[in-house]
Amino acid sequence: MNSFELILEFDNEEEAGVIYKSIFLEHLTSQIKSSATMEINKNVIKINVKAEDISILKASIYSYLRWIGVAQNIYKICKE
């Protein structure tokens, strides 16, 4: 089993909370060929992804990074 841990530290708890909530539904519905856990602690989000196939693992990681990037951009636009 291949695995990867992604640890993201945000500027504040509010931003981390908004990002977490924004990607949570995608997180729940995306686990077809991979398995992932996601947790938040103050301003840090931890995501652990596991998959049998390395290409599936890579695709899952890219999905999380894309969702987080979109959510973070929208958060920053709304804060301006």
N, C-alpha and C positions, 0 to 999 in steps of 0.2 A: 504494500500500500504506500503510495506517494502522499506526502503531506506538505503543507506550507502554512506558516503563521504570519499574518499581516497585523502589525500593531500601528495604529494611527493616533497621533496625539494632536488635538485641536487647540486653538487659542483659548477656548473657554468651554465650560460645561454646557452652556446653551447651544453652541454650535455643534458640539458632539451629539447632543440629544436630538437636535433637528435632523442631522445627517442619519443617525441611527434609525429614527422613526421613518425617514424618507425611503430608506432602502430595505426596511424590514419585510415588507410584503414580497419584494423581489427575492429576498433571501429565502423566505418560506417556500416559494413556488419554483425555485430554480434547481432544487436538488433532485435531479433525475438520475444522472450518472455519477454524481459526486455527493459528498456529504460535508456539511459545514456547520460550524457553531459560530455564533456571534454574541459578544457580550460588551456591555458598556460599564465603565467605572470612572466616574467624574468626567474628565475631558479626554479619555482614552477609549477607543473602540478596538477590540481584538477580534480577529476573524481567523478561524482555523479551518482549512479546507483539506479534504482527503479524497483521493480518487485512485482507482486501480491503474488507469492509463495516464501517463504524463501529459498527453495532449489534452485530455479532459481537465486535468488539474490546471493547466495553463489557461484554458478557455474560461474556467471558473474564476480564476484570479483576475483575468482581464475584465470579466463581467463586473466583479465587485469594484474594481478600480474605476471603470466607466460609470457605474451607478453613483459612486462616491463623488467623482469629479463633477457630474451633472448636478447632484444635490448641493455640493459646496458652491458651485457657481451661482445657482439660484439663491442660496442663502446670502451670499455676498451682494448680489444685485438687490435683494430685498432690504438689506441693511443700509444701503447707500441712500 
